């Protein structure tokens, strides 16, 4: 069973509720899950736990304020994470066009720069198509964990 760290970027609570639902489901399957609502760079240093990024997208494709300090330090310091598995679930609104789910792309790029290893495809959840993002995220997360 895996020990997983979920880094949350949320403004109105959708990504946080999704992360909490994933924690509950994955723990029922025997995994250890830590949900980090205000992640710090230190949360990923000193361990090699798989990281699942669960974030919404704000404004023009930006990282939410609670995840932004982590993102900026990750980009600035580039702590090497060779081979650390990570995945991305991003919530967005397709009516924003080119910036749809932009925060997920930014986080993915930052993790790639640390030599982390992406597992699976990014799950993009469109607010125009679903009001319960956790319903889409749960089967994806189960498959993601199996691919670790």
ROKE-910172 format. One line per field, with one value per atom (N, C-alpha, C): residue number from 1; residue in one letter; x, y, z. Coordinates in nm, 3 decimals, padded with zeros to 5 digits. Layout:
N
resi = c(NUM | ...)
resn = c(A | ...)
X = c(X | ...)
Y = c(Y | ...)
Z = c(Z | ...)
This chain:
148
resi = c(1 | 1 | 1 | 2 | 2 | 2 | 3 | 3 | 3 | 4 | 4 | 4 | 5 | 5 | 5 | 6 | 6 | 6 | 7 | 7 | 7 | 8 | 8 | 8 | 9 | 9 | 9 | 10 | 10 | 10 | 11 | 11 | 11 | 12 | 12 | 12 | 13 | 13 | 13 | 14 | 14 | 14 | 15 | 15 | 15 | 16 | 16 | 16 | 17 | 17 | 17 | 18 | 18 | 18 | 19 | 19 | 19 | 20 | 20 | 20 | 21 | 21 | 21 | 22 | 22 | 22 | 23 | 23 | 23 | 24 | 24 | 24 | 25 | 25 | 25 | 26 | 26 | 26 | 27 | 27 | 27 | 28 | 28 | 28 | 29 | 29 | 29 | 30 | 30 | 30 | 31 | 31 | 31 | 32 | 32 | 32 | 33 | 33 | 33 | 34 | 34 | 34 | 35 | 35 | 35 | 36 | 36 | 36 | 37 | 37 | 37 | 38 | 38 | 38 | 39 | 39 | 39 | 40 | 40 | 40 | 41 | 41 | 41 | 42 | 42 | 42 | 43 | 43 | 43 | 44 | 44 | 44 | 45 | 45 | 45 | 46 | 46 | 46 | 47 | 47 | 47 | 48 | 48 | 48 | 49 | 49 | 49 | 50 | 50 | 50 | 51 | 51 | 51 | 52 | 52 | 52 | 53 | 53 | 53 | 54 | 54 | 54 | 55 | 55 | 55 | 56 | 56 | 56 | 57 | 57 | 57 | 58 | 58 | 58 | 59 | 59 | 59 | 60 | 60 | 60 | 61 | 61 | 61 | 62 | 62 | 62 | 63 | 63 | 63 | 64 | 64 | 64 | 65 | 65 | 65 | 66 | 66 | 66 | 67 | 67 | 67 | 68 | 68 | 68 | 69 | 69 | 69 | 70 | 70 | 70 | 71 | 71 | 71 | 72 | 72 | 72 | 73 | 73 | 73 | 74 | 74 | 74 | 75 | 75 | 75 | 76 | 76 | 76 | 77 | 77 | 77 | 78 | 78 | 78 | 79 | 79 | 79 | 80 | 80 | 80 | 81 | 81 | 81 | 82 | 82 | 82 | 83 | 83 | 83 | 84 | 84 | 84 | 85 | 85 | 85 | 86 | 86 | 86 | 87 | 87 | 87 | 88 | 88 | 88 | 89 | 89 | 89 | 90 | 90 | 90 | 91 | 91 | 91 | 92 | 92 | 92 | 93 | 93 | 93 | 94 | 94 | 94 | 95 | 95 | 95 | 96 | 96 | 96 | 97 | 97 | 97 | 98 | 98 | 98 | 99 | 99 | 99 | 100 | 100 | 100 | 101 | 101 | 101 | 102 | 102 | 102 | 103 | 103 | 103 | 104 | 104 | 104 | 105 | 105 | 105 | 106 | 106 | 106 | 107 | 107 | 107 | 108 | 108 | 108 | 109 | 109 | 109 | 110 | 110 | 110 | 111 | 111 | 111 | 112 | 112 | 112 | 113 | 113 | 113 | 114 | 114 | 114 | 115 | 115 | 115 | 116 | 116 | 116 | 117 | 117 | 117 | 118 | 118 | 118 | 119 | 119 | 119 | 120 | 120 | 120 | 121 | 121 | 121 | 122 | 122 | 122 | 123 | 123 | 123 | 124 | 124 | 124 | 125 | 125 | 125 | 126 | 126 | 126 | 127 | 127 | 127 | 128 | 128 | 128 | 129 | 129 | 129 | 130 | 130 | 130 | 131 | 131 | 131 | 132 | 132 | 132 | 133 | 133 | 133 | 134 | 134 | 134 | 135 | 135 | 135 | 136 | 136 | 136 | 137 | 137 | 137 | 138 | 138 | 138 | 139 | 139 | 139 | 140 | 140 | 140 | 141 | 141 | 141 | 142 | 142 | 142 | 143 | 143 | 143 | 144 | 144 | 144 | 145 | 145 | 145 | 146 | 146 | 146 | 147 | 147 | 147 | 148 | 148 | 148)
resn = c(X | X | X | X | X | X | X | X | X | X | X | X | X | X | X | X | X | X | X | X | X | X | X | X | X | X | X | X | X | X | X | X | X | X | X | X | X | X | X | X | X | X | X | X | X | X | X | X | X | X | X | X | X | X | X | X | X | X | X | X | X | X | X | X | X | X | X | X | X | X | X | X | X | X | X | X | X | X | X | X | X | X | X | X | X | X | X | X | X | X | X | X | X | X | X | X | X | X | X | X | X | X | X | X | X | X | X | X | X | X | X | X | X | X | X | X | X | X | X | X | X | X | X | X | X | X | X | X | X | X | X | X | X | X | X | X | X | X | X | X | X | X | X | X | X | X | X | X | X | X | X | X | X | X | X | X | X | X | X | X | X | X | X | X | X | X | X | X | X | X | X | X | X | X | X | X | X | X | X | X | X | X | X | X | X | X | X | X | X | X | X | X | X | X | X | X | X | X | X | X | X | X | X | X | X | X | X | X | X | X | X | X | X | X | X | X | X | X | X | X | X | X | X | X | X | X | X | X | X | X | X | X | X | X | X | X | X | X | X | X | X | X | X | X | X | X | X | X | X | X | X | X | X | X | X | X | X | X | X | X | X | X | X | X | X | X | X | X | X | X | X | X | X | X | X | X | X | X | X | X | X | X | X | X | X | X | X | X | X | X | X | X | X | X | X | X | X | X | X | X | X | X | X | X | X | X | X | X | X | X | X | X | X | X | X | X | X | X | X | X | X | X | X | X | X | X | X | X | X | X | X | X | X | X | X | X | X | X | X | X | X | X | X | X | X | X | X | X | X | X | X | X | X | X | X | X | X | X | X | X | X | X | X | X | X | X | X | X | X | X | X | X | X | X | X | X | X | X | X | X | X | X | X | X | X | X | X | X | X | X | X | X | X | X | X | X | X | X | X | X | X | X | X | X | X | X | X | X | X | X | X | X | X | X | X | X | X | X | X | X | X | X | X | X | X | X | X | X | X | X | X | X | X | X | X | X | X | X | X | X | X | X | X | X)
X = c(00.083 | 00.000 | 00.087 | 00.039 | 00.117 | 00.088 | 00.185 | 00.169 | 00.170 | 00.060 | 00.040 | 00.021 | 00.081 | 00.064 | -00.017 | -00.131 | -00.214 | -00.192 | -00.139 | -00.119 | -00.242 | -00.305 | -00.432 | -00.416 | -00.475 | -00.488 | -00.636 | -00.695 | -00.840 | -00.877 | -00.977 | -01.026 | -01.164 | -01.256 | -01.393 | -01.425 | -01.325 | -01.343 | -01.362 | -01.382 | -01.406 | -01.288 | -01.167 | -01.049 | -01.023 | -01.049 | -01.030 | -01.130 | -01.256 | -01.356 | -01.321 | -01.268 | -01.226 | -01.111 | -01.012 | -00.897 | -00.941 | -01.032 | -01.081 | -01.156 | -01.233 | -01.305 | -01.206 | -01.101 | -00.998 | -00.927 | -00.897 | -00.833 | -00.919 | -01.046 | -01.138 | -01.141 | -01.156 | -01.164 | -01.034 | -00.922 | -00.794 | -00.756 | -00.793 | -00.766 | -00.849 | -00.970 | -01.052 | -00.988 | -00.904 | -00.833 | -00.697 | -00.668 | -00.546 | -00.428 | -00.445 | -00.336 | -00.333 | -00.215 | -00.202 | -00.203 | -00.287 | -00.302 | -00.295 | -00.212 | -00.202 | -00.249 | -00.351 | -00.400 | -00.334 | -00.263 | -00.192 | -00.261 | -00.338 | -00.416 | -00.331 | -00.222 | -00.128 | 00.011 | 00.041 | 00.167 | 00.290 | 00.393 | 00.524 | 00.621 | 00.728 | 00.828 | 00.882 | 00.889 | 00.938 | 00.848 | 00.723 | 00.631 | 00.672 | 00.756 | 00.800 | 00.949 | 01.016 | 01.157 | 01.169 | 01.269 | 01.290 | 01.202 | 01.130 | 01.048 | 01.037 | 00.992 | 00.976 | 00.832 | 00.739 | 00.598 | 00.548 | 00.463 | 00.399 | 00.319 | 00.317 | 00.247 | 00.133 | 00.017 | -00.099 | -00.137 | -00.134 | -00.170 | -00.318 | -00.396 | -00.539 | -00.566 | -00.580 | -00.590 | -00.698 | -00.752 | -00.840 | -00.752 | -00.811 | -00.740 | -00.811 | -00.732 | -00.792 | -00.759 | -00.836 | -00.809 | -00.777 | -00.660 | -00.617 | -00.525 | -00.569 | -00.491 | -00.386 | -00.411 | -00.312 | -00.333 | -00.227 | -00.228 | -00.302 | -00.391 | -00.465 | -00.372 | -00.416 | -00.333 | -00.274 | -00.348 | -00.295 | -00.185 | -00.178 | -00.075 | 00.038 | 00.014 | 00.112 | 00.247 | 00.255 | 00.387 | 00.468 | 00.401 | 00.467 | 00.519 | 00.434 | 00.470 | 00.591 | 00.588 | 00.697 | 00.829 | 00.825 | 00.948 | 00.997 | 00.905 | 00.943 | 01.015 | 00.962 | 01.023 | 01.156 | 01.163 | 01.283 | 01.397 | 01.367 | 01.470 | 01.497 | 01.401 | 01.413 | 01.476 | 01.415 | 01.470 | 01.452 | 01.560 | 01.553 | 01.476 | 01.384 | 01.296 | 01.306 | 01.426 | 01.440 | 01.353 | 01.268 | 01.183 | 01.061 | 01.045 | 00.926 | 00.802 | 00.710 | 00.588 | 00.493 | 00.432 | 00.331 | 00.221 | 00.106 | -00.008 | -00.079 | -00.166 | -00.233 | -00.382 | -00.461 | -00.605 | -00.627 | -00.686 | -00.705 | -00.850 | -00.906 | -01.042 | -01.037 | -01.122 | -01.124 | -01.259 | -01.264 | -01.386 | -01.348 | -01.396 | -01.356 | -01.398 | -01.489 | -01.527 | -01.413 | -01.306 | -01.190 | -01.095 | -01.126 | -01.047 | -00.906 | -00.807 | -00.668 | -00.614 | -00.675 | -00.625 | -00.694 | -00.782 | -00.853 | -00.753 | -00.769 | -00.686 | -00.537 | -00.509 | -00.371 | -00.289 | -00.350 | -00.276 | -00.217 | -00.290 | -00.239 | -00.116 | -00.119 | -00.004 | 00.118 | 00.096 | 00.206 | 00.268 | 00.183 | 00.235 | 00.308 | 00.254 | 00.318 | 00.457 | 00.465 | 00.593 | 00.694 | 00.649 | 00.739 | 00.792 | 00.705 | 00.749 | 00.843 | 00.817 | 00.908 | 01.048 | 01.055 | 01.185 | 01.264 | 01.197 | 01.267 | 01.303 | 01.281 | 01.308 | 01.209 | 01.094 | 00.989 | 00.931 | 00.866 | 00.813 | 00.661 | 00.603 | 00.457 | 00.400 | 00.297 | 00.227 | 00.088 | 00.055 | -00.078 | -00.098 | -00.213 | -00.249 | -00.312 | -00.302 | -00.367 | -00.518 | -00.588 | -00.734 | -00.781 | -00.845 | -00.902 | -01.052 | -01.099 | -01.242 | -01.301 | -01.399 | -01.459 | -01.585 | -01.584 | -01.697 | -01.824 | -01.810 | -01.929 | -01.995 | -01.921 | -01.974 | -02.009 | -01.954 | -01.981 | -01.985 | -02.075 | -02.082 | -02.025 | -01.988 | -01.931 | -01.797 | -01.691 | -01.562 | -01.508 | -01.544 | -01.496 | -01.546 | -01.663 | -01.720 | -01.630 | -01.577 | -01.486 | -01.347 | -01.306 | -01.170 | -01.148 | -01.249 | -01.230 | -01.184 | -01.249 | -01.200 | -01.063 | -01.040 | -00.910 | -00.800 | -00.825 | -00.726 | -00.696 | -00.799 | -00.778 | -00.683 | -00.709 | -00.624 | -00.483 | -00.473 | -00.342 | -00.259 | -00.321 | -00.251 | -00.204 | -00.287 | -00.248 | -00.130 | -00.110 | 00.000 | 00.131 | 00.128 | 00.250 | 00.357)
Y = c(-00.119 | 00.000 | 00.125 | 00.228 | 00.350 | 00.453 | 00.537 | 00.655 | 00.773 | 00.845 | 00.946 | 01.083 | 01.183 | 01.322 | 01.395 | 01.451 | 01.527 | 01.676 | 01.746 | 01.890 | 01.958 | 02.044 | 02.103 | 02.251 | 02.290 | 02.431 | 02.458 | 02.538 | 02.556 | 02.699 | 02.752 | 02.886 | 02.878 | 02.811 | 02.802 | 02.669 | 02.581 | 02.456 | 02.332 | 02.343 | 02.226 | 02.129 | 02.181 | 02.094 | 02.033 | 02.109 | 02.057 | 01.945 | 01.964 | 01.859 | 01.734 | 01.755 | 01.643 | 01.569 | 01.642 | 01.580 | 01.502 | 01.558 | 01.488 | 01.360 | 01.364 | 01.244 | 01.138 | 01.180 | 01.085 | 01.023 | 01.104 | 01.054 | 00.945 | 00.972 | 00.877 | 00.745 | 00.754 | 00.633 | 00.555 | 00.625 | 00.556 | 00.494 | 00.560 | 00.502 | 00.376 | 00.372 | 00.252 | 00.135 | 00.165 | 00.061 | 00.029 | 00.090 | 00.057 | 00.150 | 00.257 | 00.351 | 00.455 | 00.512 | 00.624 | 00.751 | 00.846 | 00.967 | 01.090 | 01.185 | 01.313 | 01.421 | 01.497 | 01.609 | 01.736 | 01.807 | 01.928 | 02.050 | 02.121 | 02.235 | 02.359 | 02.371 | 02.481 | 02.422 | 02.351 | 02.277 | 02.368 | 02.312 | 02.376 | 02.286 | 02.342 | 02.264 | 02.152 | 02.177 | 02.077 | 01.953 | 01.966 | 01.853 | 01.744 | 01.781 | 01.681 | 01.652 | 01.713 | 01.681 | 01.579 | 01.494 | 01.394 | 01.271 | 01.260 | 01.141 | 01.124 | 01.009 | 00.984 | 00.943 | 00.984 | 00.951 | 01.004 | 00.928 | 00.980 | 01.106 | 01.200 | 01.327 | 01.335 | 01.366 | 01.390 | 01.537 | 01.610 | 01.751 | 01.759 | 01.821 | 01.838 | 01.988 | 02.053 | 02.199 | 02.252 | 02.363 | 02.438 | 02.537 | 02.607 | 02.708 | 02.840 | 02.945 | 03.076 | 03.174 | 03.281 | 03.391 | 03.345 | 03.379 | 03.348 | 03.226 | 03.116 | 02.993 | 02.988 | 03.053 | 03.067 | 02.965 | 02.947 | 02.860 | 02.933 | 02.864 | 02.928 | 02.984 | 03.087 | 03.154 | 03.062 | 02.959 | 02.874 | 02.781 | 02.756 | 02.669 | 02.750 | 02.879 | 02.964 | 02.971 | 02.989 | 02.994 | 02.865 | 02.750 | 02.623 | 02.620 | 02.657 | 02.657 | 02.747 | 02.869 | 02.963 | 02.912 | 02.855 | 02.800 | 02.680 | 02.597 | 02.481 | 02.528 | 02.629 | 02.681 | 02.751 | 02.819 | 02.895 | 02.804 | 02.709 | 02.627 | 02.497 | 02.450 | 02.326 | 02.211 | 02.175 | 02.062 | 01.934 | 01.869 | 01.753 | 01.638 | 01.582 | 01.474 | 01.360 | 01.310 | 01.213 | 01.089 | 01.068 | 00.949 | 00.954 | 01.060 | 01.067 | 01.066 | 00.970 | 00.967 | 01.081 | 01.140 | 01.242 | 01.233 | 01.286 | 01.292 | 01.424 | 01.459 | 01.588 | 01.572 | 01.627 | 01.644 | 01.795 | 01.850 | 01.994 | 02.026 | 02.119 | 02.164 | 02.298 | 02.315 | 02.440 | 02.462 | 02.565 | 02.604 | 02.627 | 02.541 | 02.546 | 02.673 | 02.750 | 02.876 | 02.977 | 02.948 | 03.037 | 03.013 | 02.917 | 02.895 | 02.844 | 02.919 | 02.876 | 02.859 | 02.923 | 02.913 | 02.802 | 02.726 | 02.616 | 02.520 | 02.498 | 02.405 | 02.442 | 02.570 | 02.617 | 02.589 | 02.589 | 02.563 | 02.423 | 02.328 | 02.191 | 02.183 | 02.256 | 02.258 | 02.320 | 02.428 | 02.493 | 02.400 | 02.331 | 02.240 | 02.122 | 02.070 | 01.959 | 01.999 | 02.115 | 02.163 | 02.180 | 02.235 | 02.256 | 02.123 | 02.023 | 01.893 | 01.825 | 01.840 | 01.784 | 01.843 | 01.972 | 02.039 | 01.986 | 01.917 | 01.858 | 01.713 | 01.666 | 01.527 | 01.427 | 01.476 | 01.385 | 01.315 | 01.202 | 01.116 | 01.119 | 01.169 | 01.175 | 01.037 | 01.003 | 00.875 | 00.904 | 00.847 | 00.864 | 00.999 | 01.014 | 01.140 | 01.232 | 01.360 | 01.459 | 01.445 | 01.449 | 01.450 | 01.595 | 01.639 | 01.773 | 01.762 | 01.832 | 01.829 | 01.966 | 01.967 | 02.091 | 02.124 | 02.242 | 02.286 | 02.302 | 02.317 | 02.327 | 02.192 | 02.084 | 01.950 | 01.873 | 01.912 | 01.839 | 01.932 | 01.902 | 01.979 | 01.900 | 01.775 | 01.689 | 01.633 | 01.713 | 01.669 | 01.542 | 01.519 | 01.399 | 01.270 | 01.276 | 01.159 | 01.119 | 01.217 | 01.187 | 01.150 | 01.213 | 01.195 | 01.059 | 01.004 | 00.880 | 00.762 | 00.728 | 00.615 | 00.645 | 00.770 | 00.808 | 00.785 | 00.827 | 00.815 | 00.667 | 00.584 | 00.440 | 00.382 | 00.419 | 00.372 | 00.429 | 00.555 | 00.620 | 00.546 | 00.513 | 00.443 | 00.305 | 00.238 | 00.105 | 00.116 | 00.233 | 00.251 | 00.292 | 00.320 | 00.364 | 00.257)
Z = c(00.000 | 00.000 | 00.000 | -00.064 | -00.082 | 00.027 | 00.051 | 00.134 | 00.037 | 00.028 | -00.075 | -00.012 | -00.073 | -00.030 | -00.138 | -00.098 | -00.191 | -00.163 | -00.261 | -00.252 | -00.310 | -00.231 | -00.272 | -00.304 | -00.416 | -00.452 | -00.472 | -00.382 | -00.388 | -00.352 | -00.420 | -00.390 | -00.325 | -00.392 | -00.342 | -00.276 | -00.266 | -00.194 | -00.277 | -00.407 | -00.491 | -00.492 | -00.508 | -00.511 | -00.373 | -00.268 | -00.132 | -00.104 | -00.140 | -00.120 | -00.200 | -00.320 | -00.403 | -00.337 | -00.287 | -00.220 | -00.097 | -00.021 | 00.100 | 00.064 | -00.044 | -00.089 | -00.134 | -00.204 | -00.248 | -00.128 | -00.028 | 00.095 | 00.158 | 00.172 | 00.234 | 00.156 | 00.025 | -00.058 | -00.060 | -00.074 | -00.080 | 00.055 | 00.163 | 00.295 | 00.317 | 00.263 | 00.273 | 00.200 | 00.102 | 00.028 | 00.089 | 00.206 | 00.279 | 00.259 | 00.183 | 00.161 | 00.271 | 00.295 | 00.387 | 00.303 | 00.340 | 00.260 | 00.350 | 00.310 | 00.379 | 00.283 | 00.324 | 00.244 | 00.299 | 00.211 | 00.250 | 00.187 | 00.272 | 00.224 | 00.200 | 00.274 | 00.257 | 00.250 | 00.141 | 00.135 | 00.141 | 00.201 | 00.208 | 00.133 | 00.083 | 00.012 | 00.101 | 00.230 | 00.326 | 00.332 | 00.288 | 00.289 | 00.189 | 00.092 | -00.005 | 00.005 | 00.102 | 00.120 | 00.232 | 00.224 | 00.327 | 00.314 | 00.203 | 00.177 | 00.026 | -00.015 | -00.159 | -00.191 | -00.105 | -00.125 | -00.259 | -00.326 | -00.447 | -00.413 | -00.506 | -00.487 | -00.587 | -00.536 | -00.621 | -00.605 | -00.714 | -00.711 | -00.748 | -00.661 | -00.685 | -00.672 | -00.786 | -00.783 | -00.875 | -00.836 | -00.925 | -01.001 | -01.094 | -01.172 | -01.150 | -01.128 | -01.102 | -01.214 | -01.220 | -01.312 | -01.452 | -01.496 | -01.632 | -01.633 | -01.571 | -01.572 | -01.464 | -01.353 | -01.246 | -01.135 | -01.056 | -00.940 | -00.827 | -00.754 | -00.644 | -00.536 | -00.464 | -00.365 | -00.257 | -00.214 | -00.107 | -00.157 | -00.288 | -00.346 | -00.408 | -00.429 | -00.497 | -00.427 | -00.294 | -00.230 | -00.252 | -00.245 | -00.272 | -00.415 | -00.509 | -00.650 | -00.677 | -00.622 | -00.646 | -00.588 | -00.467 | -00.409 | -00.488 | -00.535 | -00.615 | -00.742 | -00.808 | -00.931 | -00.903 | -00.790 | -00.757 | -00.710 | -00.623 | -00.561 | -00.637 | -00.714 | -00.791 | -00.712 | -00.598 | -00.522 | -00.604 | -00.634 | -00.722 | -00.657 | -00.732 | -00.689 | -00.789 | -00.818 | -00.927 | -00.908 | -01.007 | -01.007 | -00.917 | -00.838 | -00.749 | -00.836 | -00.814 | -00.893 | -00.854 | -00.956 | -00.929 | -01.033 | -00.995 | -01.084 | -01.065 | -01.159 | -01.155 | -01.183 | -01.092 | -01.113 | -01.109 | -01.214 | -01.219 | -01.254 | -01.179 | -01.202 | -01.273 | -01.371 | -01.445 | -01.511 | -01.591 | -01.661 | -01.807 | -01.895 | -02.035 | -02.107 | -02.046 | -02.110 | -02.108 | -02.031 | -02.028 | -02.144 | -02.230 | -02.351 | -02.325 | -02.373 | -02.367 | -02.225 | -02.127 | -01.990 | -01.910 | -01.976 | -01.911 | -01.846 | -01.718 | -01.641 | -01.642 | -01.657 | -01.663 | -01.539 | -01.422 | -01.298 | -01.299 | -01.354 | -01.362 | -01.451 | -01.562 | -01.652 | -01.585 | -01.509 | -01.439 | -01.335 | -01.258 | -01.156 | -01.221 | -01.328 | -01.397 | -01.447 | -01.509 | -01.560 | -01.446 | -01.335 | -01.221 | -01.167 | -01.156 | -01.107 | -01.206 | -01.334 | -01.435 | -01.420 | -01.389 | -01.373 | -01.254 | -01.162 | -01.047 | -01.073 | -01.193 | -01.235 | -01.177 | -01.131 | -01.086 | -01.208 | -01.183 | -01.291 | -01.289 | -01.397 | -01.405 | -01.432 | -01.355 | -01.371 | -01.424 | -01.537 | -01.595 | -01.660 | -01.722 | -01.785 | -01.682 | -01.706 | -01.620 | -01.635 | -01.520 | -01.523 | -01.519 | -01.626 | -01.632 | -01.610 | -01.510 | -01.477 | -01.508 | -01.596 | -01.645 | -01.563 | -01.503 | -01.422 | -01.504 | -01.636 | -01.720 | -01.743 | -01.715 | -01.740 | -01.613 | -01.499 | -01.376 | -01.256 | -01.165 | -01.041 | -00.924 | -00.949 | -00.845 | -00.894 | -00.887 | -00.941 | -00.875 | -00.749 | -00.681 | -00.747 | -00.809 | -00.876 | -00.995 | -01.067 | -01.177 | -01.126 | -01.016 | -00.966 | -00.900 | -00.835 | -00.758 | -00.844 | -00.956 | -01.036 | -01.098 | -01.136 | -01.192 | -01.087 | -00.961 | -00.855 | -00.825 | -00.827 | -00.805 | -00.911 | -01.035 | -01.145 | -01.133 | -01.092 | -01.075 | -00.970 | -00.857 | -00.750 | -00.799 | -00.875 | -00.929 | -01.024 | -01.086 | -01.181 | -01.114 | -00.985 | -00.916 | -00.917)
